Amino acid sequence: MQQSDNLAAIWTPYVFYLDGKLSHCGVNSFQLVKTGPDWKIHYLIDNLHGGDCEQFIKQYSTDG
């Protein structure tokens, strides 16, 4: 996360499954604004990974 006062930016990889089958993968980017004690999503954008999702999963896996 990158933060400056009440603004923050976060990105996270995602993997999407449809009916139990790997459909696609990519990265979500969130722009957040702190209003009072809470952070709220102001903007969300995502991209679609153009390569092999199995390799993408291995690259971003936090398992083991």
mmCIF file of the N, C-alpha and C atoms, coordinates in Angstrom:
data_MODEL
# 
_entry.id   MODEL 
# 
loop_
_atom_site.group_PDB 
_atom_site.id 
_atom_site.type_symbol 
_atom_site.label_atom_id 
_atom_site.label_alt_id 
_atom_site.label_comp_id 
_atom_site.label_asym_id 
_atom_site.label_entity_id 
_atom_site.label_seq_id 
_atom_site.pdbx_PDB_ins_code 
_atom_site.Cartn_x 
_atom_site.Cartn_y 
_atom_site.Cartn_z 
_atom_site.occupancy 
_atom_site.B_iso_or_equiv 
_atom_site.pdbx_formal_charge 
_atom_site.auth_seq_id 
_atom_site.auth_comp_id 
_atom_site.auth_asym_id 
_atom_site.auth_atom_id 
_atom_site.pdbx_PDB_model_num 
ATOM 1   N N  . MET A 1 1  ? 0.843   -1.173  0.000   1.00 0.00 ? 1  MET A N  1 
ATOM 2   C CA . MET A 1 1  ? 0.000   0.000   0.000   1.00 0.00 ? 1  MET A CA 1 
ATOM 3   C C  . MET A 1 1  ? 0.889   1.237   0.000   1.00 0.00 ? 1  MET A C  1 
ATOM 4   N N  . GLN A 1 2  ? 0.493   2.204   -0.787  1.00 0.00 ? 2  GLN A N  1 
ATOM 5   C CA . GLN A 1 2  ? 1.129   3.522   -0.759  1.00 0.00 ? 2  GLN A CA 1 
ATOM 6   C C  . GLN A 1 2  ? 0.109   4.491   -0.199  1.00 0.00 ? 2  GLN A C  1 
ATOM 7   N N  . GLN A 1 3  ? 0.535   5.280   0.794   1.00 0.00 ? 3  GLN A N  1 
ATOM 8   C CA . GLN A 1 3  ? -0.412  6.172   1.461   1.00 0.00 ? 3  GLN A CA 1 
ATOM 9   C C  . GLN A 1 3  ? 0.182   7.556   1.618   1.00 0.00 ? 3  GLN A C  1 
ATOM 10  N N  . SER A 1 4  ? -0.674  8.544   1.437   1.00 0.00 ? 4  SER A N  1 
ATOM 11  C CA . SER A 1 4  ? -0.334  9.927   1.699   1.00 0.00 ? 4  SER A CA 1 
ATOM 12  C C  . SER A 1 4  ? -1.542  10.567  2.371   1.00 0.00 ? 4  SER A C  1 
ATOM 13  N N  . ASP A 1 5  ? -1.412  10.829  3.663   1.00 0.00 ? 5  ASP A N  1 
ATOM 14  C CA . ASP A 1 5  ? -2.522  11.385  4.452   1.00 0.00 ? 5  ASP A CA 1 
ATOM 15  C C  . ASP A 1 5  ? -3.781  10.538  4.274   1.00 0.00 ? 5  ASP A C  1 
ATOM 16  N N  . ASN A 1 6  ? -4.836  11.119  3.680   1.00 0.00 ? 6  ASN A N  1 
ATOM 17  C CA . ASN A 1 6  ? -6.105  10.393  3.591   1.00 0.00 ? 6  ASN A CA 1 
ATOM 18  C C  . ASN A 1 6  ? -6.314  9.702   2.237   1.00 0.00 ? 6  ASN A C  1 
ATOM 19  N N  . LEU A 1 7  ? -5.248  9.551   1.450   1.00 0.00 ? 7  LEU A N  1 
ATOM 20  C CA . LEU A 1 7  ? -5.321  8.858   0.166   1.00 0.00 ? 7  LEU A CA 1 
ATOM 21  C C  . LEU A 1 7  ? -4.404  7.636   0.187   1.00 0.00 ? 7  LEU A C  1 
ATOM 22  N N  . ALA A 1 8  ? -4.851  6.562   -0.478  1.00 0.00 ? 8  ALA A N  1 
ATOM 23  C CA . ALA A 1 8  ? -4.016  5.364   -0.551  1.00 0.00 ? 8  ALA A CA 1 
ATOM 24  C C  . ALA A 1 8  ? -4.271  4.644   -1.871  1.00 0.00 ? 8  ALA A C  1 
ATOM 25  N N  . ALA A 1 9  ? -3.262  3.908   -2.319  1.00 0.00 ? 9  ALA A N  1 
ATOM 26  C CA . ALA A 1 9  ? -3.361  3.095   -3.525  1.00 0.00 ? 9  ALA A CA 1 
ATOM 27  C C  . ALA A 1 9  ? -2.896  1.682   -3.185  1.00 0.00 ? 9  ALA A C  1 
ATOM 28  N N  . ILE A 1 10 ? -3.672  0.714   -3.626  1.00 0.00 ? 10 ILE A N  1 
ATOM 29  C CA . ILE A 1 10 ? -3.363  -0.700  -3.378  1.00 0.00 ? 10 ILE A CA 1 
ATOM 30  C C  . ILE A 1 10 ? -3.611  -1.473  -4.664  1.00 0.00 ? 10 ILE A C  1 
ATOM 31  N N  . TRP A 1 11 ? -2.734  -2.433  -4.973  1.00 0.00 ? 11 TRP A N  1 
ATOM 32  C CA . TRP A 1 11 ? -3.040  -3.342  -6.079  1.00 0.00 ? 11 TRP A CA 1 
ATOM 33  C C  . TRP A 1 11 ? -2.859  -4.764  -5.583  1.00 0.00 ? 11 TRP A C  1 
ATOM 34  N N  . THR A 1 12 ? -3.649  -5.660  -6.151  1.00 0.00 ? 12 THR A N  1 
ATOM 35  C CA . THR A 1 12 ? -3.605  -7.051  -5.743  1.00 0.00 ? 12 THR A CA 1 
ATOM 36  C C  . THR A 1 12 ? -3.932  -7.962  -6.927  1.00 0.00 ? 12 THR A C  1 
ATOM 37  N N  . PRO A 1 13 ? -3.195  -9.043  -7.084  1.00 0.00 ? 13 PRO A N  1 
ATOM 38  C CA . PRO A 1 13 ? -3.525  -9.992  -8.147  1.00 0.00 ? 13 PRO A CA 1 
ATOM 39  C C  . PRO A 1 13 ? -4.836  -10.714 -7.831  1.00 0.00 ? 13 PRO A C  1 
ATOM 40  N N  . TYR A 1 14 ? -5.544  -11.138 -8.876  1.00 0.00 ? 14 TYR A N  1 
ATOM 41  C CA . TYR A 1 14 ? -6.763  -11.925 -8.687  1.00 0.00 ? 14 TYR A CA 1 
ATOM 42  C C  . TYR A 1 14 ? -6.790  -13.081 -9.683  1.00 0.00 ? 14 TYR A C  1 
ATOM 43  N N  . VAL A 1 15 ? -7.524  -14.106 -9.305  1.00 0.00 ? 15 VAL A N  1 
ATOM 44  C CA . VAL A 1 15 ? -7.777  -15.256 -10.175 1.00 0.00 ? 15 VAL A CA 1 
ATOM 45  C C  . VAL A 1 15 ? -9.282  -15.495 -10.120 1.00 0.00 ? 15 VAL A C  1 
ATOM 46  N N  . PHE A 1 16 ? -9.913  -15.625 -11.280 1.00 0.00 ? 16 PHE A N  1 
ATOM 47  C CA . PHE A 1 16 ? -11.365 -15.767 -11.363 1.00 0.00 ? 16 PHE A CA 1 
ATOM 48  C C  . PHE A 1 16 ? -11.722 -17.157 -11.863 1.00 0.00 ? 16 PHE A C  1 
ATOM 49  N N  . TYR A 1 17 ? -12.566 -17.832 -11.101 1.00 0.00 ? 17 TYR A N  1 
ATOM 50  C CA . TYR A 1 17 ? -13.042 -19.161 -11.471 1.00 0.00 ? 17 TYR A CA 1 
ATOM 51  C C  . TYR A 1 17 ? -14.531 -19.081 -11.794 1.00 0.00 ? 17 TYR A C  1 
ATOM 52  N N  . LEU A 1 18 ? -14.952 -19.772 -12.840 1.00 0.00 ? 18 LEU A N  1 
ATOM 53  C CA . LEU A 1 18 ? -16.354 -19.843 -13.224 1.00 0.00 ? 18 LEU A CA 1 
ATOM 54  C C  . LEU A 1 18 ? -16.748 -21.305 -13.305 1.00 0.00 ? 18 LEU A C  1 
ATOM 55  N N  . ASP A 1 19 ? -17.750 -21.670 -12.547 1.00 0.00 ? 19 ASP A N  1 
ATOM 56  C CA . ASP A 1 19 ? -18.197 -23.069 -12.473 1.00 0.00 ? 19 ASP A CA 1 
ATOM 57  C C  . ASP A 1 19 ? -17.045 -24.017 -12.125 1.00 0.00 ? 19 ASP A C  1 
ATOM 58  N N  . GLY A 1 20 ? -16.183 -23.572 -11.215 1.00 0.00 ? 20 GLY A N  1 
ATOM 59  C CA . GLY A 1 20 ? -15.077 -24.394 -10.747 1.00 0.00 ? 20 GLY A CA 1 
ATOM 60  C C  . GLY A 1 20 ? -13.886 -24.472 -11.676 1.00 0.00 ? 20 GLY A C  1 
ATOM 61  N N  . LYS A 1 21 ? -13.936 -23.762 -12.816 1.00 0.00 ? 21 LYS A N  1 
ATOM 62  C CA . LYS A 1 21 ? -12.833 -23.787 -13.778 1.00 0.00 ? 21 LYS A CA 1 
ATOM 63  C C  . LYS A 1 21 ? -12.166 -22.421 -13.845 1.00 0.00 ? 21 LYS A C  1 
ATOM 64  N N  . LEU A 1 22 ? -10.842 -22.442 -13.963 1.00 0.00 ? 22 LEU A N  1 
ATOM 65  C CA . LEU A 1 22 ? -10.081 -21.206 -14.083 1.00 0.00 ? 22 LEU A CA 1 
ATOM 66  C C  . LEU A 1 22 ? -10.528 -20.459 -15.341 1.00 0.00 ? 22 LEU A C  1 
ATOM 67  N N  . SER A 1 23 ? -10.995 -19.244 -15.163 1.00 0.00 ? 23 SER A N  1 
ATOM 68  C CA . SER A 1 23 ? -11.500 -18.454 -16.286 1.00 0.00 ? 23 SER A CA 1 
ATOM 69  C C  . SER A 1 23 ? -10.465 -17.433 -16.756 1.00 0.00 ? 23 SER A C  1 
ATOM 70  N N  . HIS A 1 24 ? -9.972  -16.602 -15.825 1.00 0.00 ? 24 HIS A N  1 
ATOM 71  C CA . HIS A 1 24 ? -8.993  -15.588 -16.185 1.00 0.00 ? 24 HIS A CA 1 
ATOM 72  C C  . HIS A 1 24 ? -8.330  -15.050 -14.919 1.00 0.00 ? 24 HIS A C  1 
ATOM 73  N N  . CYS A 1 25 ? -7.315  -14.212 -15.112 1.00 0.00 ? 25 CYS A N  1 
ATOM 74  C CA . CYS A 1 25 ? -6.578  -13.655 -13.983 1.00 0.00 ? 25 CYS A CA 1 
ATOM 75  C C  . CYS A 1 25 ? -6.073  -12.273 -14.363 1.00 0.00 ? 25 CYS A C  1 
ATOM 76  N N  . GLY A 1 26 ? -5.612  -11.540 -13.373 1.00 0.00 ? 26 GLY A N  1 
ATOM 77  C CA . GLY A 1 26 ? -5.100  -10.194 -13.628 1.00 0.00 ? 26 GLY A CA 1 
ATOM 78  C C  . GLY A 1 26 ? -4.797  -9.476  -12.331 1.00 0.00 ? 26 GLY A C  1 
ATOM 79  N N  . VAL A 1 27 ? -4.859  -8.150  -12.380 1.00 0.00 ? 27 VAL A N  1 
ATOM 80  C CA . VAL A 1 27 ? -4.541  -7.321  -11.216 1.00 0.00 ? 27 VAL A CA 1 
ATOM 81  C C  . VAL A 1 27 ? -5.662  -6.306  -11.017 1.00 0.00 ? 27 VAL A C  1 
ATOM 82  N N  . ASN A 1 28 ? -6.092  -6.139  -9.757  1.00 0.00 ? 28 ASN A N  1 
ATOM 83  C CA . ASN A 1 28 ? -7.030  -5.094  -9.365  1.00 0.00 ? 28 ASN A CA 1 
ATOM 84  C C  . ASN A 1 28 ? -6.240  -3.947  -8.741  1.00 0.00 ? 28 ASN A C  1 
ATOM 85  N N  . SER A 1 29 ? -6.635  -2.730  -9.038  1.00 0.00 ? 29 SER A N  1 
ATOM 86  C CA . SER A 1 29 ? -6.031  -1.542  -8.444  1.00 0.00 ? 29 SER A CA 1 
ATOM 87  C C  . SER A 1 29 ? -7.127  -0.736  -7.757  1.00 0.00 ? 29 SER A C  1 
ATOM 88  N N  . PHE A 1 30 ? -6.939  -0.460  -6.472  1.00 0.00 ? 30 PHE A N  1 
ATOM 89  C CA . PHE A 1 30 ? -7.905  0.280   -5.673  1.00 0.00 ? 30 PHE A CA 1 
ATOM 90  C C  . PHE A 1 30 ? -7.338  1.643   -5.293  1.00 0.00 ? 30 PHE A C  1 
ATOM 91  N N  . GLN A 1 31 ? -8.139  2.672   -5.436  1.00 0.00 ? 31 GLN A N  1 
ATOM 92  C CA . GLN A 1 31 ? -7.811  3.996   -4.923  1.00 0.00 ? 31 GLN A CA 1 
ATOM 93  C C  . GLN A 1 31 ? -8.734  4.218   -3.724  1.00 0.00 ? 31 GLN A C  1 
ATOM 94  N N  . LEU A 1 32 ? -8.156  4.481   -2.573  1.00 0.00 ? 32 LEU A N  1 
ATOM 95  C CA . LEU A 1 32 ? -8.918  4.595   -1.334  1.00 0.00 ? 32 LEU A CA 1 
ATOM 96  C C  . LEU A 1 32 ? -8.856  6.014   -0.773  1.00 0.00 ? 32 LEU A C  1 
ATOM 97  N N  . VAL A 1 33 ? -9.929  6.393   -0.072  1.00 0.00 ? 33 VAL A N  1 
ATOM 98  C CA . VAL A 1 33 ? -9.997  7.687   0.602   1.00 0.00 ? 33 VAL A CA 1 
ATOM 99  C C  . VAL A 1 33 ? -10.422 7.425   2.042   1.00 0.00 ? 33 VAL A C  1 
ATOM 100 N N  . LYS A 1 34 ? -9.724  8.047   2.979   1.00 0.00 ? 34 LYS A N  1 
ATOM 101 C CA . LYS A 1 34 ? -10.086 7.897   4.395   1.00 0.00 ? 34 LYS A CA 1 
ATOM 102 C C  . LYS A 1 34 ? -11.059 9.011   4.760   1.00 0.00 ? 34 LYS A C  1 
ATOM 103 N N  . THR A 1 35 ? -12.235 8.596   5.205   1.00 0.00 ? 35 THR A N  1 
ATOM 104 C CA . THR A 1 35 ? -13.253 9.548   5.635   1.00 0.00 ? 35 THR A CA 1 
ATOM 105 C C  . THR A 1 35 ? -13.558 9.241   7.093   1.00 0.00 ? 35 THR A C  1 
ATOM 106 N N  . GLY A 1 36 ? -13.097 10.098  7.977   1.00 0.00 ? 36 GLY A N  1 
ATOM 107 C CA . GLY A 1 36 ? -13.223 9.816   9.410   1.00 0.00 ? 36 GLY A CA 1 
ATOM 108 C C  . GLY A 1 36 ? -12.328 8.646   9.755   1.00 0.00 ? 36 GLY A C  1 
ATOM 109 N N  . PRO A 1 37 ? -12.855 7.658   10.487  1.00 0.00 ? 37 PRO A N  1 
ATOM 110 C CA . PRO A 1 37 ? -12.014 6.520   10.879  1.00 0.00 ? 37 PRO A CA 1 
ATOM 111 C C  . PRO A 1 37 ? -11.949 5.411   9.819   1.00 0.00 ? 37 PRO A C  1 
ATOM 112 N N  . ASP A 1 38 ? -12.739 5.540   8.744   1.00 0.00 ? 38 ASP A N  1 
ATOM 113 C CA . ASP A 1 38 ? -12.872 4.446   7.781   1.00 0.00 ? 38 ASP A CA 1 
ATOM 114 C C  . ASP A 1 38 ? -12.217 4.753   6.439   1.00 0.00 ? 38 ASP A C  1 
ATOM 115 N N  . TRP A 1 39 ? -11.672 3.684   5.824   1.00 0.00 ? 39 TRP A N  1 
ATOM 116 C CA . TRP A 1 39 ? -11.197 3.766   4.448   1.00 0.00 ? 39 TRP A CA 1 
ATOM 117 C C  . TRP A 1 39 ? -12.320 3.329   3.527   1.00 0.00 ? 39 TRP A C  1 
ATOM 118 N N  . LYS A 1 40 ? -12.525 4.048   2.433   1.00 0.00 ? 40 LYS A N  1 
ATOM 119 C CA . LYS A 1 40 ? -13.559 3.705   1.456   1.00 0.00 ? 40 LYS A CA 1 
ATOM 120 C C  . LYS A 1 40 ? -12.941 3.633   0.065   1.00 0.00 ? 40 LYS A C  1 
ATOM 121 N N  . ILE A 1 41 ? -13.446 2.693   -0.736  1.00 0.00 ? 41 ILE A N  1 
ATOM 122 C CA . ILE A 1 41 ? -12.986 2.567   -2.119  1.00 0.00 ? 41 ILE A CA 1 
ATOM 123 C C  . ILE A 1 41 ? -13.573 3.721   -2.921  1.00 0.00 ? 41 ILE A C  1 
ATOM 124 N N  . HIS A 1 42 ? -12.699 4.501   -3.516  1.00 0.00 ? 42 HIS A N  1 
ATOM 125 C CA . HIS A 1 42 ? -13.144 5.598   -4.367  1.00 0.00 ? 42 HIS A CA 1 
ATOM 126 C C  . HIS A 1 42 ? -13.171 5.165   -5.830  1.00 0.00 ? 42 HIS A C  1 
ATOM 127 N N  . TYR A 1 43 ? -12.206 4.317   -6.191  1.00 0.00 ? 43 TYR A N  1 
ATOM 128 C CA . TYR A 1 43 ? -12.057 3.941   -7.592  1.00 0.00 ? 43 TYR A CA 1 
ATOM 129 C C  . TYR A 1 43 ? -11.435 2.562   -7.661  1.00 0.00 ? 43 TYR A C  1 
ATOM 130 N N  . LEU A 1 44 ? -11.921 1.759   -8.590  1.00 0.00 ? 44 LEU A N  1 
ATOM 131 C CA . LEU A 1 44 ? -11.380 0.415   -8.809  1.00 0.00 ? 44 LEU A CA 1 
ATOM 132 C C  . LEU A 1 44 ? -11.214 0.203   -10.302 1.00 0.00 ? 44 LEU A C  1 
ATOM 133 N N  . ILE A 1 45 ? -10.065 -0.300  -10.672 1.00 0.00 ? 45 ILE A N  1 
ATOM 134 C CA . ILE A 1 45 ? -9.818  -0.661  -12.069 1.00 0.00 ? 45 ILE A CA 1 
ATOM 135 C C  . ILE A 1 45 ? -9.050  -1.983  -12.060 1.00 0.00 ? 45 ILE A C  1 
ATOM 136 N N  . ASP A 1 46 ? -9.223  -2.762  -13.114 1.00 0.00 ? 46 ASP A N  1 
ATOM 137 C CA . ASP A 1 46 ? -8.485  -4.022  -13.180 1.00 0.00 ? 46 ASP A CA 1 
ATOM 138 C C  . ASP A 1 46 ? -7.976  -4.241  -14.595 1.00 0.00 ? 46 ASP A C  1 
ATOM 139 N N  . ASN A 1 47 ? -7.003  -5.117  -14.686 1.00 0.00 ? 47 ASN A N  1 
ATOM 140 C CA . ASN A 1 47 ? -6.512  -5.521  -16.007 1.00 0.00 ? 47 ASN A CA 1 
ATOM 141 C C  . ASN A 1 47 ? -6.615  -7.029  -16.128 1.00 0.00 ? 47 ASN A C  1 
ATOM 142 N N  . LEU A 1 48 ? -6.560  -7.488  -17.324 1.00 0.00 ? 48 LEU A N  1 
ATOM 143 C CA . LEU A 1 48 ? -6.632  -8.910  -17.623 1.00 0.00 ? 48 LEU A CA 1 
ATOM 144 C C  . LEU A 1 48 ? -5.237  -9.367  -18.045 1.00 0.00 ? 48 LEU A C  1 
ATOM 145 N N  . HIS A 1 49 ? -4.708  -10.346 -17.338 1.00 0.00 ? 49 HIS A N  1 
ATOM 146 C CA . HIS A 1 49 ? -3.379  -10.882 -17.659 1.00 0.00 ? 49 HIS A CA 1 
ATOM 147 C C  . HIS A 1 49 ? -3.447  -11.594 -19.010 1.00 0.00 ? 49 HIS A C  1 
ATOM 148 N N  . GLY A 1 50 ? -2.537  -11.270 -19.894 1.00 0.00 ? 50 GLY A N  1 
ATOM 149 C CA . GLY A 1 50 ? -2.559  -11.843 -21.237 1.00 0.00 ? 50 GLY A CA 1 
ATOM 150 C C  . GLY A 1 50 ? -1.808  -13.146 -21.387 1.00 0.00 ? 50 GLY A C  1 
ATOM 151 N N  . GLY A 1 51 ? -1.172  -13.599 -20.322 1.00 0.00 ? 51 GLY A N  1 
ATOM 152 C CA . GLY A 1 51 ? -0.369  -14.819 -20.419 1.00 0.00 ? 51 GLY A CA 1 
ATOM 153 C C  . GLY A 1 51 ? -1.035  -16.001 -19.738 1.00 0.00 ? 51 GLY A C  1 
ATOM 154 N N  . ASP A 1 52 ? -0.214  -16.942 -19.341 1.00 0.00 ? 52 ASP A N  1 
ATOM 155 C CA . ASP A 1 52 ? -0.642  -18.186 -18.707 1.00 0.00 ? 52 ASP A CA 1 
ATOM 156 C C  . ASP A 1 52 ? -1.027  -17.921 -17.247 1.00 0.00 ? 52 ASP A C  1 
ATOM 157 N N  . CYS A 1 53 ? -2.291  -18.161 -16.913 1.00 0.00 ? 53 CYS A N  1 
ATOM 158 C CA . CYS A 1 53 ? -2.751  -17.914 -15.542 1.00 0.00 ? 53 CYS A CA 1 
ATOM 159 C C  . CYS A 1 53 ? -2.121  -18.872 -14.532 1.00 0.00 ? 53 CYS A C  1 
ATOM 160 N N  . GLU A 1 54 ? -1.780  -20.089 -14.954 1.00 0.00 ? 54 GLU A N  1 
ATOM 161 C CA . GLU A 1 54 ? -1.128  -21.018 -14.023 1.00 0.00 ? 54 GLU A CA 1 
ATOM 162 C C  . GLU A 1 54 ? 0.219   -20.453 -13.578 1.00 0.00 ? 54 GLU A C  1 
ATOM 163 N N  . GLN A 1 55 ? 0.980   -19.873 -14.486 1.00 0.00 ? 55 GLN A N  1 
ATOM 164 C CA . GLN A 1 55 ? 2.257   -19.242 -14.134 1.00 0.00 ? 55 GLN A CA 1 
ATOM 165 C C  . GLN A 1 55 ? 2.018   -17.994 -13.281 1.00 0.00 ? 55 GLN A C  1 
ATOM 166 N N  . PHE A 1 56 ? 0.974   -17.241 -13.615 1.00 0.00 ? 56 PHE A N  1 
ATOM 167 C CA . PHE A 1 56 ? 0.584   -16.061 -12.849 1.00 0.00 ? 56 PHE A CA 1 
ATOM 168 C C  . PHE A 1 56 ? 0.302   -16.440 -11.397 1.00 0.00 ? 56 PHE A C  1 
ATOM 169 N N  . ILE A 1 57 ? -0.436  -17.537 -11.201 1.00 0.00 ? 57 ILE A N  1 
ATOM 170 C CA . ILE A 1 57 ? -0.759  -18.017 -9.857  1.00 0.00 ? 57 ILE A CA 1 
ATOM 171 C C  . ILE A 1 57 ? 0.512   -18.380 -9.111  1.00 0.00 ? 57 ILE A C  1 
ATOM 172 N N  . LYS A 1 58 ? 1.421   -19.084 -9.751  1.00 0.00 ? 58 LYS A N  1 
ATOM 173 C CA . LYS A 1 58 ? 2.690   -19.450 -9.100  1.00 0.00 ? 58 LYS A CA 1 
ATOM 174 C C  . LYS A 1 58 ? 3.498   -18.216 -8.726  1.00 0.00 ? 58 LYS A C  1 
ATOM 175 N N  . GLN A 1 59 ? 3.503   -17.214 -9.597  1.00 0.00 ? 59 GLN A N  1 
ATOM 176 C CA . GLN A 1 59 ? 4.247   -15.988 -9.344  1.00 0.00 ? 59 GLN A CA 1 
ATOM 177 C C  . GLN A 1 59 ? 3.741   -15.251 -8.108  1.00 0.00 ? 59 GLN A C  1 
ATOM 178 N N  . TYR A 1 60 ? 2.432   -15.217 -7.924  1.00 0.00 ? 60 TYR A N  1 
ATOM 179 C CA . TYR A 1 60 ? 1.849   -14.427 -6.842  1.00 0.00 ? 60 TYR A CA 1 
ATOM 180 C C  . TYR A 1 60 ? 1.372   -15.256 -5.659  1.00 0.00 ? 60 TYR A C  1 
ATOM 181 N N  . SER A 1 61 ? 1.588   -16.573 -5.691  1.00 0.00 ? 61 SER A N  1 
ATOM 182 C CA . SER A 1 61 ? 1.127   -17.442 -4.610  1.00 0.00 ? 61 SER A CA 1 
ATOM 183 C C  . SER A 1 61 ? 1.858   -17.130 -3.311  1.00 0.00 ? 61 SER A C  1 
ATOM 184 N N  . THR A 1 62 ? 1.099   -17.154 -2.224  1.00 0.00 ? 62 THR A N  1 
ATOM 185 C CA . THR A 1 62 ? 1.694   -16.982 -0.897  1.00 0.00 ? 62 THR A CA 1 
ATOM 186 C C  . THR A 1 62 ? 1.793   -18.313 -0.168  1.00 0.00 ? 62 THR A C  1 
ATOM 187 N N  . ASP A 1 63 ? 1.420   -19.393 -0.831  1.00 0.00 ? 63 ASP A N  1 
ATOM 188 C CA . ASP A 1 63 ? 1.514   -20.734 -0.224  1.00 0.00 ? 63 ASP A CA 1 
ATOM 189 C C  . ASP A 1 63 ? 2.956   -21.231 -0.307  1.00 0.00 ? 63 ASP A C  1 
ATOM 190 N N  . GLY A 1 64 ? 3.425   -21.750 0.839   1.00 0.00 ? 64 GLY A N  1 
ATOM 191 C CA . GLY A 1 64 ? 4.713   -22.409 0.907   1.00 0.00 ? 64 GLY A CA 1 
ATOM 192 C C  . GLY A 1 64 ? 5.804   -21.680 0.320   1.00 0.00 ? 64 GLY A C  1 
# 
